[in-house]
Amino acid sequence: MSTKSAPAPQRSGKYAGKAASTRQAERRKKILSAGIKLIGREGYAATSIDAICHEAGLTKRYFYESFSNSDQLLVEAYRTVTQEYLSTIMLATRPHLKDSRKLVRAGLQQAFRFVKDNPDKARLIMIEAMSVRSQLGRMYGKSYNEFVELLVGFTKPFLPDSGPGDVLLAVMAKGAIGAIIHLCQGWIATGFKQPLDELVAGAELIFSGMGRELGIPA
């Protein structure tokens, strides 16, 4: 019988079948998810790195593997949630791009539904973000402009040739977005007591009034 030992296994950088980069990405996702939950629920000022790590089930070593400080986590949390919010609205409105009334209704329904279905995320971007704008820096303005551009893009195909230019459309879009944010803030603060359908119906009247002023056929 041969006494030659088996060759030592080569180190592949894998653990439990996962590459190191995959494990790191998973840890980052857990920390980010925990940060979104706690910041949205407790507020940024009341959320410590220790609390985030405890929620994620990871040590601080792994926090600093992904984020240099809590401000960087906050920015990424805000960016992640606003992108998710924007994406769900785009998905909901996609089948209605040629019908202005259905487009508005679908967009508003999803805008409010996301807030009710994801209260922690909604508090983060609708309420908490207002008090931490300095920490968010350029990300706040960038995300806000993305929503303005989305609304302008929805509106332009329905405008008559004599419609206003992009500058006035952007002002209109900011006003409409401000109204939605204000409605959502009040809705969150009152524990979502008002039925979603009432909010949608009221917001539709705001948009329909704007549409009439812009000359968009009903």
Z-matrix of the N, CA and C atoms (Angstrom, degrees):
N
C 1 1.467
C 2 1.515 1 109.68
N 3 1.291 2 116.65 1 132.44
C 4 1.457 3 120.36 2 -178.71
C 5 1.517 4 110.20 3 -70.61
N 6 1.305 5 115.84 4 138.40
C 7 1.461 6 120.94 5 178.18
C 8 1.522 7 111.32 6 -102.10
N 9 1.332 8 117.69 7 9.59
C 10 1.462 9 121.50 8 -179.02
C 11 1.532 10 109.55 9 -68.32
N 12 1.280 11 115.47 10 126.44
C 13 1.470 12 119.26 11 -178.66
C 14 1.515 13 110.74 12 -75.46
N 15 1.336 14 114.60 13 154.24
C 16 1.464 15 119.56 14 178.62
C 17 1.518 16 109.99 15 -68.67
N 18 1.344 17 117.40 16 147.80
C 19 1.464 18 119.78 17 179.58
C 20 1.522 19 111.02 18 -62.91
N 21 1.307 20 116.35 19 141.99
C 22 1.470 21 120.83 20 179.03
C 23 1.520 22 109.49 21 -64.40
N 24 1.331 23 117.11 22 138.89
C 25 1.466 24 119.46 23 179.61
C 26 1.523 25 111.08 24 -64.98
N 27 1.320 26 115.94 25 143.56
C 28 1.460 27 121.46 26 178.42
C 29 1.524 28 109.30 27 -79.87
N 30 1.313 29 115.77 28 138.41
C 31 1.457 30 120.23 29 177.14
C 32 1.518 31 109.22 30 -72.68
N 33 1.296 32 115.87 31 126.75
C 34 1.462 33 119.96 32 -175.30
C 35 1.513 34 113.26 33 -112.53
N 36 1.345 35 116.26 34 0.43
C 37 1.448 36 118.43 35 -178.17
C 38 1.518 37 112.41 36 74.99
N 39 1.318 38 116.99 37 17.59
C 40 1.455 39 120.94 38 -178.67
C 41 1.517 40 109.91 39 -114.96
N 42 1.339 41 114.47 40 150.94
C 43 1.449 42 121.40 41 175.85
C 44 1.515 43 106.93 42 -139.09
N 45 1.320 44 115.32 43 127.47
C 46 1.472 45 121.04 44 -176.74
C 47 1.521 46 110.81 45 53.38
N 48 1.320 47 116.04 46 37.28
C 49 1.453 48 120.70 47 176.32
C 50 1.516 49 115.19 48 80.22
N 51 1.354 50 117.97 49 3.59
C 52 1.458 51 120.67 50 -178.01
C 53 1.522 52 110.40 51 -114.63
N 54 1.325 53 115.34 52 138.73
C 55 1.452 54 120.40 53 177.15
C 56 1.521 55 109.44 54 -69.77
N 57 1.331 56 116.28 55 156.02
C 58 1.463 57 121.24 56 -178.97
C 59 1.523 58 110.97 57 -58.55
N 60 1.321 59 116.79 58 -39.57
C 61 1.464 60 119.99 59 -179.19
C 62 1.527 61 111.34 60 -65.49
N 63 1.331 62 116.66 61 -34.86
C 64 1.462 63 120.86 62 177.99
C 65 1.514 64 110.45 63 -67.81
N 66 1.333 65 116.78 64 -43.10
C 67 1.454 66 120.35 65 179.04
C 68 1.528 67 111.08 66 -64.16
N 69 1.314 68 116.22 67 -39.67
C 70 1.463 69 119.75 68 178.85
C 71 1.527 70 110.73 69 -64.30
N 72 1.330 71 116.55 70 -41.79
C 73 1.468 72 120.44 71 178.77
C 74 1.522 73 110.88 72 -62.90
N 75 1.331 74 116.77 73 -38.31
C 76 1.459 75 120.72 74 178.61
C 77 1.524 76 111.32 75 -66.67
N 78 1.337 77 116.36 76 -40.56
C 79 1.466 78 119.65 77 177.71
C 80 1.528 79 110.33 78 -64.86
N 81 1.311 80 116.78 79 -41.52
C 82 1.465 81 120.58 80 179.10
C 83 1.529 82 110.75 81 -61.32
N 84 1.319 83 115.77 82 -41.52
C 85 1.465 84 120.53 83 179.25
C 86 1.522 85 110.73 84 -63.44
N 87 1.327 86 117.45 85 -40.20
C 88 1.464 87 121.04 86 179.07
C 89 1.529 88 110.90 87 -64.54
N 90 1.329 89 116.19 88 -43.55
C 91 1.463 90 120.18 89 -179.74
C 92 1.514 91 110.32 90 -65.73
N 93 1.323 92 116.80 91 -42.35
C 94 1.458 93 120.64 92 179.37
C 95 1.524 94 110.71 93 -63.55
N 96 1.318 95 116.84 94 -44.03
C 97 1.467 96 121.00 95 178.62
C 98 1.526 97 111.30 96 -61.31
N 99 1.326 98 115.99 97 -42.27
C 100 1.464 99 120.41 98 178.31
C 101 1.523 100 110.63 99 -64.72
N 102 1.326 101 116.79 100 -40.36
C 103 1.459 102 120.86 101 178.97
C 104 1.521 103 112.01 102 -63.76
N 105 1.314 104 116.64 103 -43.83
C 106 1.470 105 121.08 104 178.44
C 107 1.525 106 110.01 105 -60.08
N 108 1.316 107 116.48 106 -44.97
C 109 1.461 108 121.02 107 -178.41
C 110 1.525 109 111.47 108 -63.33
N 111 1.330 110 116.97 109 -49.11
C 112 1.459 111 119.95 110 -174.22
C 113 1.529 112 112.67 111 -74.66
N 114 1.333 113 117.11 112 -39.33
C 115 1.465 114 119.15 113 178.29
C 116 1.520 115 110.06 114 -64.83
N 117 1.336 116 115.93 115 -41.39
C 118 1.453 117 119.50 116 178.42
C 119 1.515 118 112.46 117 -66.58
N 120 1.323 119 117.15 118 -32.98
C 121 1.471 120 120.81 119 -175.31
C 122 1.525 121 112.48 120 -89.85
N 123 1.334 122 117.10 121 -41.65
C 124 1.464 123 121.09 122 -174.15
C 125 1.525 124 113.90 123 -105.20
N 126 1.330 125 117.28 124 -19.77
C 127 1.458 126 120.47 125 -174.58
C 128 1.515 127 110.83 126 98.32
N 129 1.318 128 116.58 127 150.52
C 130 1.460 129 120.76 128 -176.34
C 131 1.526 130 111.65 129 -63.92
N 132 1.330 131 117.41 130 -44.98
C 133 1.461 132 120.85 131 -176.64
C 134 1.521 133 112.13 132 -62.65
N 135 1.320 134 117.58 133 -29.23
C 136 1.464 135 121.82 134 -177.00
C 137 1.519 136 113.30 135 -93.86
N 138 1.321 137 116.85 136 1.12
C 139 1.467 138 120.50 137 -176.34
C 140 1.527 139 109.88 138 -106.02
N 141 1.309 140 116.34 139 114.12
C 142 1.463 141 121.39 140 -179.88
C 143 1.525 142 111.13 141 -93.60
N 144 1.306 143 114.50 142 162.33
C 145 1.466 144 119.81 143 175.63
C 146 1.530 145 109.96 144 -63.32
N 147 1.334 146 116.41 145 -37.93
C 148 1.468 147 119.77 146 177.84
C 149 1.533 148 110.88 147 -60.07
N 150 1.336 149 116.49 148 -41.77
C 151 1.464 150 120.21 149 -179.66
C 152 1.523 151 111.17 150 -65.89
N 153 1.313 152 116.24 151 -40.02
C 154 1.466 153 120.60 152 178.89
C 155 1.525 154 110.16 153 -63.60
N 156 1.331 155 116.52 154 -43.95
C 157 1.465 156 120.05 155 179.92
C 158 1.531 157 111.10 156 -65.22
N 159 1.328 158 116.17 157 -39.37
C 160 1.464 159 119.56 158 177.80
C 161 1.523 160 110.36 159 -62.66
N 162 1.336 161 116.86 160 -43.93
C 163 1.469 162 121.12 161 179.07
C 164 1.525 163 111.13 162 -63.00
N 165 1.323 164 116.36 163 -37.66
C 166 1.469 165 121.09 164 -178.61
C 167 1.522 166 112.40 165 -80.66
N 168 1.350 167 117.53 166 -15.51
C 169 1.456 168 120.83 167 -177.51
C 170 1.522 169 112.36 168 73.86
N 171 1.337 170 115.94 169 31.59
C 172 1.461 171 121.48 170 -178.06
C 173 1.522 172 110.12 171 -132.54
N 174 1.317 173 116.98 172 162.08
C 175 1.462 174 121.02 173 179.03
C 176 1.528 175 110.53 174 -87.59
N 177 1.336 176 115.98 175 166.45
C 178 1.465 177 121.05 176 -179.88
C 179 1.528 178 111.51 177 -62.92
N 180 1.300 179 115.43 178 -26.67
C 181 1.471 180 118.88 179 176.93
C 182 1.519 181 110.07 180 -55.07
N 183 1.330 182 116.30 181 -41.39
C 184 1.457 183 119.98 182 -178.08
C 185 1.523 184 111.86 183 -77.65
N 186 1.332 185 117.19 184 -26.27
C 187 1.468 186 118.56 185 173.27
C 188 1.527 187 109.42 186 -60.58
N 189 1.335 188 115.77 187 -50.39
C 190 1.461 189 119.80 188 -176.22
C 191 1.529 190 112.68 189 -74.47
N 192 1.299 191 116.68 190 -10.78
C 193 1.462 192 120.86 191 171.52
C 194 1.528 193 110.22 192 -68.07
N 195 1.351 194 116.61 193 -30.41
C 196 1.460 195 121.33 194 -175.45
C 197 1.520 196 114.05 195 -109.18
N 198 1.338 197 118.06 196 -30.67
C 199 1.461 198 121.37 197 -175.49
C 200 1.523 199 109.67 198 -134.62
N 201 1.324 200 115.41 199 137.93
C 202 1.464 201 118.88 200 -177.93
C 203 1.520 202 111.80 201 -76.36
N 204 1.331 203 117.58 202 -27.15
C 205 1.461 204 121.42 203 178.90
C 206 1.530 205 108.84 204 -163.58
N 207 1.330 206 116.12 205 179.13
C 208 1.457 207 120.08 206 -176.80
C 209 1.525 208 112.36 207 -70.39
N 210 1.330 209 117.20 208 -29.47
C 211 1.463 210 119.57 209 177.48
C 212 1.530 211 111.34 210 -62.74
N 213 1.320 212 115.65 211 -40.65
C 214 1.470 213 119.15 212 179.28
C 215 1.532 214 110.26 213 -65.05
N 216 1.309 215 116.99 214 -38.69
C 217 1.465 216 120.43 215 176.19
C 218 1.527 217 110.30 216 -63.58
N 219 1.325 218 117.16 217 -42.69
C 220 1.458 219 121.46 218 179.73
C 221 1.524 220 111.24 219 -58.49
N 222 1.323 221 116.28 220 -46.63
C 223 1.465 222 120.60 221 -179.58
C 224 1.522 223 110.66 222 -60.94
N 225 1.328 224 116.23 223 -44.20
C 226 1.462 225 119.77 224 -179.72
C 227 1.522 226 111.44 225 -68.22
N 228 1.329 227 116.82 226 -36.70
C 229 1.466 228 120.53 227 177.36
C 230 1.523 229 110.18 228 -62.89
N 231 1.313 230 116.88 229 -45.98
C 232 1.462 231 121.26 230 179.88
C 233 1.524 232 110.58 231 -63.71
N 234 1.339 233 116.66 232 -44.60
C 235 1.466 234 120.46 233 179.91
C 236 1.523 235 110.72 234 -61.84
N 237 1.317 236 116.87 235 -43.73
C 238 1.463 237 121.36 236 -178.15
C 239 1.523 238 111.62 237 -62.78
N 240 1.319 239 116.83 238 -45.69
C 241 1.468 240 120.08 239 -176.53
C 242 1.529 241 110.96 240 -71.02
N 243 1.329 242 117.92 241 -42.50
C 244 1.465 243 118.89 242 -179.96
C 245 1.528 244 110.85 243 -65.01
N 246 1.323 245 117.58 244 -36.27
C 247 1.460 246 119.66 245 177.18
C 248 1.524 247 111.13 246 -66.95
N 249 1.328 248 116.47 247 -38.66
C 250 1.466 249 119.96 248 177.13
C 251 1.523 250 109.97 249 -64.21
N 252 1.318 251 116.76 250 -44.07
C 253 1.463 252 122.25 251 -179.91
C 254 1.528 253 110.39 252 -60.97
N 255 1.318 254 116.19 253 -47.95
C 256 1.458 255 121.41 254 179.66
C 257 1.526 256 110.93 255 -61.69
N 258 1.319 257 116.67 256 -42.42
C 259 1.466 258 120.98 257 -177.72
C 260 1.530 259 111.30 258 -64.75
N 261 1.335 260 116.90 259 -38.77
C 262 1.472 261 118.53 260 -179.46
C 263 1.530 262 111.34 261 -68.11
N 264 1.337 263 116.72 262 -34.75
C 265 1.463 264 120.01 263 177.65
C 266 1.530 265 110.16 264 -68.03
N 267 1.317 266 116.67 265 -42.63
C 268 1.462 267 120.33 266 178.93
C 269 1.523 268 110.99 267 -62.28
N 270 1.321 269 116.35 268 -39.86
C 271 1.463 270 120.65 269 179.94
C 272 1.529 271 110.59 270 -66.65
N 273 1.326 272 116.92 271 -41.78
C 274 1.465 273 120.87 272 -178.22
C 275 1.520 274 112.44 273 -67.81
N 276 1.322 275 117.21 274 -31.77
C 277 1.468 276 120.97 275 -175.96
C 278 1.527 277 113.25 276 -90.88
N 279 1.298 278 117.29 277 -13.48
C 280 1.472 279 120.91 278 -174.24
C 281 1.526 280 113.97 279 -53.53
N 282 1.341 281 119.72 280 -39.89
C 283 1.474 282 118.76 281 -179.01
C 284 1.529 283 114.08 282 -73.51
N 285 1.344 284 118.53 283 -5.11
C 286 1.467 285 120.51 284 -170.44
C 287 1.525 286 112.84 285 -122.91
N 288 1.296 287 118.13 286 24.99
C 289 1.464 288 121.21 287 -173.51
C 290 1.527 289 113.40 288 -68.57
N 291 1.336 290 118.15 289 -12.89
C 292 1.465 291 120.67 290 -179.44
C 293 1.528 292 112.90 291 -107.37
N 294 1.322 293 116.24 292 2.05
C 295 1.466 294 120.87 293 -179.70
C 296 1.526 295 107.56 294 -126.74
N 297 1.335 296 117.25 295 105.73
C 298 1.470 297 120.93 296 -172.43
C 299 1.514 298 112.56 297 -60.86
N 300 1.332 299 117.24 298 -41.26
C 301 1.463 300 119.52 299 -177.17
C 302 1.531 301 111.14 300 -67.43
N 303 1.333 302 117.30 301 -46.24
C 304 1.457 303 120.43 302 178.44
C 305 1.525 304 111.45 303 -66.19
N 306 1.325 305 116.22 304 -34.27
C 307 1.460 306 121.02 305 178.88
C 308 1.528 307 110.34 306 -62.74
N 309 1.340 308 116.29 307 -48.46
C 310 1.461 309 120.73 308 179.70
C 311 1.525 310 110.74 309 -61.55
N 312 1.324 311 116.29 310 -45.94
C 313 1.467 312 119.73 311 -178.02
C 314 1.529 313 111.31 312 -62.41
N 315 1.313 314 116.49 313 -46.32
C 316 1.468 315 119.87 314 -178.90
C 317 1.526 316 110.78 315 -63.60
N 318 1.326 317 116.62 316 -40.87
C 319 1.461 318 120.10 317 179.68
C 320 1.516 319 112.28 318 -64.93
N 321 1.330 320 116.78 319 -43.83
C 322 1.460 321 120.58 320 179.58
C 323 1.526 322 111.81 321 -67.94
N 324 1.317 323 116.41 322 -41.59
C 325 1.462 324 119.35 323 178.74
C 326 1.525 325 110.69 324 -58.33
N 327 1.328 326 116.51 325 -43.94
C 328 1.456 327 119.19 326 -178.91
C 329 1.525 328 111.21 327 -72.28
N 330 1.322 329 116.93 328 -36.25
C 331 1.466 330 120.38 329 179.63
C 332 1.525 331 110.75 330 -59.81
N 333 1.320 332 116.89 331 -43.51
C 334 1.464 333 120.26 332 179.53
C 335 1.531 334 112.08 333 -79.52
N 336 1.318 335 117.36 334 -36.78
C 337 1.464 336 120.67 335 -178.58
C 338 1.535 337 110.85 336 -62.97
N 339 1.322 338 116.46 337 -41.56
C 340 1.468 339 119.86 338 178.90
C 341 1.520 340 110.60 339 -58.70
N 342 1.324 341 116.02 340 -42.66
C 343 1.465 342 120.89 341 -179.11
C 344 1.523 343 110.85 342 -61.99
N 345 1.326 344 117.07 343 -45.38
C 346 1.466 345 120.08 344 -179.03
C 347 1.523 346 111.95 345 -69.92
N 348 1.321 347 117.08 346 -37.92
C 349 1.465 348 120.69 347 -177.67
C 350 1.526 349 112.69 348 -76.89
N 351 1.329 350 117.14 349 -20.25
C 352 1.469 351 121.60 350 -176.59
C 353 1.530 352 109.89 351 -132.11
N 354 1.338 353 117.78 352 66.84
C 355 1.470 354 119.77 353 -172.86
C 356 1.522 355 114.57 354 -60.70
N 357 1.332 356 117.85 355 -37.40
C 358 1.469 357 119.60 356 179.52
C 359 1.525 358 110.77 357 -65.82
N 360 1.316 359 115.97 358 -44.43
C 361 1.469 360 119.92 359 178.73
C 362 1.522 361 110.43 360 -64.87
N 363 1.326 362 115.98 361 -39.96
C 364 1.463 363 120.13 362 -179.38
C 365 1.520 364 111.21 363 -64.69
N 366 1.319 365 117.46 364 -42.73
C 367 1.462 366 120.27 365 178.29
C 368 1.521 367 110.74 366 -62.67
N 369 1.320 368 116.49 367 -37.43
C 370 1.459 369 119.97 368 -179.88
C 371 1.526 370 111.05 369 -60.69
N 372 1.334 371 117.05 370 -50.12
C 373 1.470 372 119.41 371 -173.66
C 374 1.521 373 113.99 372 -88.72
N 375 1.335 374 117.75 373 -22.28
C 376 1.463 375 120.47 374 -176.26
C 377 1.526 376 113.02 375 -97.20
N 378 1.323 377 116.55 376 -30.55
C 379 1.463 378 120.28 377 -175.00
C 380 1.527 379 111.60 378 -118.18
N 381 1.318 380 116.88 379 -58.59
C 382 1.456 381 120.02 380 -175.47
C 383 1.523 382 112.10 381 -61.37
N 384 1.325 383 116.99 382 -37.40
C 385 1.473 384 120.67 383 -178.24
C 386 1.522 385 112.04 384 -60.02
N 387 1.333 386 117.10 385 -28.84
C 388 1.467 387 120.19 386 -179.09
C 389 1.521 388 111.53 387 -66.81
N 390 1.325 389 117.36 388 -28.65
C 391 1.461 390 120.74 389 -177.59
C 392 1.525 391 112.87 390 -95.48
N 393 1.326 392 117.15 391 -6.89
C 394 1.477 393 119.61 392 -178.70
C 395 1.526 394 110.98 393 -125.11
N 396 1.325 395 116.77 394 30.37
C 397 1.460 396 119.89 395 -176.97
C 398 1.521 397 112.00 396 -61.68
N 399 1.320 398 116.99 397 -32.22
C 400 1.471 399 119.00 398 179.79
C 401 1.523 400 111.07 399 -65.54
N 402 1.339 401 116.80 400 -37.11
C 403 1.469 402 119.72 401 177.91
C 404 1.528 403 111.46 402 -72.32
N 405 1.317 404 116.65 403 -31.42
C 406 1.466 405 119.82 404 -179.20
C 407 1.522 406 111.85 405 -74.26
N 408 1.315 407 116.80 406 -26.72
C 409 1.464 408 120.41 407 176.76
C 410 1.518 409 112.61 408 59.73
N 411 1.315 410 115.26 409 -134.89
C 412 1.465 411 121.21 410 -176.04
C 413 1.520 412 112.90 411 -65.90
N 414 1.326 413 117.41 412 -22.78
C 415 1.455 414 119.95 413 -175.99
C 416 1.526 415 111.29 414 -62.45
N 417 1.319 416 117.13 415 -34.72
C 418 1.467 417 119.96 416 179.70
C 419 1.521 418 110.29 417 -62.23
N 420 1.331 419 116.24 418 -51.10
C 421 1.459 420 120.01 419 179.93
C 422 1.515 421 112.72 420 -64.27
N 423 1.330 422 116.71 421 -36.96
C 424 1.463 423 120.80 422 -179.63
C 425 1.527 424 110.54 423 -64.00
N 426 1.321 425 116.85 424 -46.21
C 427 1.461 426 120.26 425 -179.45
C 428 1.523 427 111.13 426 -66.52
N 429 1.318 428 116.66 427 -40.93
C 430 1.464 429 120.57 428 179.02
C 431 1.524 430 110.19 429 -60.56
N 432 1.331 431 116.45 430 -44.38
C 433 1.469 432 120.42 431 -179.88
C 434 1.526 433 111.83 432 -64.67
N 435 1.319 434 117.71 433 -30.97
C 436 1.462 435 120.27 434 178.04
C 437 1.526 436 110.74 435 -65.06
N 438 1.316 437 117.12 436 -38.17
C 439 1.468 438 120.39 437 177.56
C 440 1.530 439 110.61 438 -70.73
N 441 1.325 440 116.89 439 -37.41
C 442 1.468 441 120.26 440 176.57
C 443 1.522 442 109.98 441 -63.11
N 444 1.315 443 116.99 442 -45.97
C 445 1.464 444 121.19 443 179.54
C 446 1.531 445 111.19 444 -62.45
N 447 1.323 446 116.63 445 -37.46
C 448 1.465 447 119.73 446 178.60
C 449 1.528 448 110.41 447 -63.19
N 450 1.315 449 117.49 448 -45.66
C 451 1.460 450 120.74 449 -178.09
C 452 1.525 451 111.28 450 -68.33
N 453 1.315 452 117.22 451 -39.77
C 454 1.469 453 120.44 452 175.84
C 455 1.524 454 109.90 453 -62.46
N 456 1.327 455 116.30 454 -42.27
C 457 1.461 456 120.25 455 179.17
C 458 1.514 457 112.74 456 -63.94
N 459 1.331 458 117.18 457 -35.79
C 460 1.461 459 120.97 458 175.89
C 461 1.533 460 111.45 459 -65.85
N 462 1.326 461 116.27 460 -35.92
C 463 1.461 462 121.82 461 -171.24
C 464 1.517 463 113.29 462 -80.63
N 465 1.309 464 118.02 463 -40.62
C 466 1.470 465 122.03 464 -169.49
C 467 1.529 466 114.37 465 -57.07
N 468 1.334 467 119.87 466 -39.58
C 469 1.476 468 118.06 467 -178.77
C 470 1.530 469 113.98 468 -63.34
N 471 1.319 470 118.38 469 -19.64
C 472 1.469 471 121.41 470 -177.80
C 473 1.529 472 113.04 471 -95.91
N 474 1.316 473 117.99 472 -5.08
C 475 1.455 474 121.37 473 -174.92
C 476 1.526 475 111.89 474 -77.37
N 477 1.327 476 116.97 475 143.66
C 478 1.467 477 119.41 476 170.86
C 479 1.530 478 109.96 477 -69.10
N 480 1.313 479 116.43 478 166.98
C 481 1.464 480 120.02 479 -177.64
C 482 1.520 481 112.46 480 -59.71
N 483 1.309 482 116.76 481 -26.18
C 484 1.464 483 121.28 482 -178.22
C 485 1.524 484 112.61 483 -89.86
N 486 1.306 485 116.64 484 14.02
C 487 1.463 486 120.40 485 -177.56
C 488 1.521 487 112.24 486 -64.44
N 489 1.335 488 116.86 487 163.23
C 490 1.464 489 121.01 488 -178.88
C 491 1.523 490 111.51 489 -68.13
N 492 1.298 491 115.61 490 164.14
C 493 1.458 492 120.28 491 178.67
C 494 1.521 493 112.13 492 -77.87
N 495 1.317 494 114.34 493 179.33
C 496 1.464 495 119.90 494 -175.40
C 497 1.526 496 112.93 495 -63.20
N 498 1.335 497 116.90 496 -31.47
C 499 1.460 498 119.48 497 -178.27
C 500 1.528 499 110.63 498 -63.54
N 501 1.334 500 116.67 499 -48.59
C 502 1.460 501 119.99 500 179.16
C 503 1.523 502 111.83 501 -68.01
N 504 1.314 503 115.89 502 -35.77
C 505 1.468 504 118.58 503 176.78
C 506 1.524 505 111.01 504 -62.66
N 507 1.320 506 116.74 505 -38.61
C 508 1.463 507 120.55 506 179.52
C 509 1.529 508 110.51 507 -65.83
N 510 1.328 509 116.81 508 -38.78
C 511 1.462 510 120.01 509 177.07
C 512 1.532 511 110.04 510 -62.72
N 513 1.334 512 115.77 511 -44.84
C 514 1.465 513 120.68 512 177.55
C 515 1.527 514 110.60 513 -59.63
N 516 1.330 515 116.48 514 -44.57
C 517 1.460 516 120.63 515 -178.65
C 518 1.525 517 111.02 516 -63.04
N 519 1.323 518 117.07 517 -40.81
C 520 1.471 519 120.23 518 178.50
C 521 1.524 520 110.99 519 -62.69
N 522 1.338 521 116.17 520 -39.77
C 523 1.456 522 119.44 521 177.42
C 524 1.514 523 112.22 522 -63.92
N 525 1.334 524 116.42 523 -42.76
C 526 1.464 525 120.51 524 179.89
C 527 1.527 526 111.03 525 -65.91
N 528 1.328 527 116.40 526 -42.55
C 529 1.467 528 120.11 527 179.37
C 530 1.520 529 110.27 528 -65.82
N 531 1.332 530 116.69 529 -39.12
C 532 1.456 531 119.96 530 177.11
C 533 1.515 532 111.92 531 -60.89
N 534 1.330 533 116.51 532 -38.98
C 535 1.468 534 120.69 533 178.31
C 536 1.526 535 110.99 534 -64.23
N 537 1.327 536 116.81 535 -43.12
C 538 1.463 537 120.61 536 179.73
C 539 1.525 538 110.62 537 -64.38
N 540 1.341 539 116.45 538 -44.30
C 541 1.468 540 120.12 539 179.03
C 542 1.527 541 110.40 540 -59.71
N 543 1.325 542 116.05 541 -44.82
C 544 1.469 543 120.13 542 -179.20
C 545 1.530 544 110.84 543 -62.94
N 546 1.320 545 117.28 544 -42.65
C 547 1.465 546 120.52 545 177.52
C 548 1.531 547 111.15 546 -62.63
N 549 1.313 548 115.94 547 -41.63
C 550 1.470 549 120.11 548 -179.92
C 551 1.528 550 110.96 549 -66.49
N 552 1.325 551 117.13 550 -40.97
C 553 1.463 552 120.07 551 179.27
C 554 1.534 553 110.81 552 -60.17
N 555 1.329 554 115.66 553 -45.79
C 556 1.461 555 119.09 554 178.46
C 557 1.515 556 112.37 555 -65.08
N 558 1.316 557 115.92 556 -36.61
C 559 1.469 558 121.40 557 179.90
C 560 1.519 559 110.65 558 -65.20
N 561 1.337 560 115.60 559 -44.01
C 562 1.465 561 120.52 560 178.16
C 563 1.528 562 110.03 561 -62.99
N 564 1.331 563 116.14 562 -45.17
C 565 1.466 564 121.13 563 -176.02
C 566 1.521 565 112.51 564 -63.63
N 567 1.326 566 117.06 565 -27.87
C 568 1.477 567 120.93 566 -179.08
C 569 1.525 568 112.40 567 -99.45
N 570 1.327 569 116.47 568 14.22
C 571 1.462 570 119.75 569 176.59
C 572 1.508 571 114.71 570 68.87
N 573 1.321 572 116.58 571 30.78
C 574 1.470 573 122.43 572 175.91
C 575 1.531 574 112.52 573 59.79
N 576 1.326 575 116.04 574 35.45
C 577 1.469 576 119.01 575 -177.04
C 578 1.530 577 112.63 576 -69.25
N 579 1.317 578 116.41 577 -37.29
C 580 1.469 579 118.19 578 -178.26
C 581 1.522 580 110.19 579 -72.69
N 582 1.321 581 118.88 580 135.18
C 583 1.469 582 120.59 581 178.95
C 584 1.523 583 111.92 582 -59.34
N 585 1.303 584 115.29 583 141.66
C 586 1.464 585 121.17 584 -179.50
C 587 1.529 586 110.92 585 -56.97
N 588 1.323 587 117.10 586 -40.98
C 589 1.465 588 120.59 587 -177.40
C 590 1.522 589 112.06 588 -60.61
N 591 1.329 590 117.48 589 -33.47
C 592 1.457 591 120.14 590 178.25
C 593 1.525 592 111.31 591 -68.34
N 594 1.304 593 116.24 592 -41.22
C 595 1.464 594 119.93 593 177.33
C 596 1.520 595 110.98 594 -62.97
N 597 1.310 596 116.32 595 -43.74
C 598 1.468 597 120.30 596 179.56
C 599 1.524 598 110.05 597 -62.51
N 600 1.327 599 117.49 598 -45.58
C 601 1.457 600 121.13 599 -178.16
C 602 1.527 601 111.36 600 -62.50
N 603 1.337 602 116.52 601 -42.86
C 604 1.456 603 119.75 602 178.78
C 605 1.517 604 112.41 603 -66.16
N 606 1.333 605 116.51 604 -42.61
C 607 1.462 606 120.18 605 179.00
C 608 1.524 607 111.12 606 -67.03
N 609 1.322 608 117.12 607 -33.24
C 610 1.468 609 120.12 608 176.35
C 611 1.525 610 111.29 609 -59.74
N 612 1.330 611 117.14 610 -37.46
C 613 1.460 612 120.32 611 178.51
C 614 1.526 613 111.38 612 -64.05
N 615 1.338 614 115.88 613 -37.60
C 616 1.467 615 119.55 614 176.36
C 617 1.528 616 110.01 615 -61.84
N 618 1.314 617 116.27 616 -46.99
C 619 1.460 618 120.51 617 -178.14
C 620 1.522 619 111.55 618 -68.93
N 621 1.320 620 116.95 619 -37.36
C 622 1.466 621 118.18 620 -179.89
C 623 1.515 622 110.77 621 -67.24
N 624 1.338 623 117.68 622 -35.04
C 625 1.449 624 120.18 623 176.06
C 626 1.506 625 112.04 624 -64.37
N 627 1.311 626 116.39 625 -42.08
C 628 1.464 627 120.85 626 175.76
C 629 1.528 628 110.12 627 -62.53
N 630 1.330 629 115.62 628 -40.77
C 631 1.450 630 119.38 629 -179.42
C 632 1.520 631 112.28 630 -62.15
N 633 1.324 632 116.64 631 -41.12
C 634 1.475 633 119.92 632 178.12
C 635 1.530 634 110.66 633 -62.83
N 636 1.319 635 116.81 634 -41.87
C 637 1.469 636 119.96 635 179.97
C 638 1.536 637 111.08 636 -64.96
N 639 1.317 638 115.35 637 -30.61
C 640 1.470 639 120.06 638 179.87
C 641 1.529 640 112.29 639 -84.58
N 642 1.319 641 116.95 640 -8.05
C 643 1.468 642 119.94 641 179.53
C 644 1.509 643 113.60 642 83.56
N 645 1.319 644 117.03 643 20.85
C 646 1.466 645 120.52 644 179.28
C 647 1.527 646 108.34 645 -81.58
N 648 1.323 647 118.73 646 126.11
C 649 1.473 648 121.33 647 179.54
C 650 1.517 649 111.08 648 -58.88
N 651 1.334 650 116.25 649 140.51
C 652 1.464 651 120.88 650 179.62
C 653 1.525 652 109.96 651 -70.47
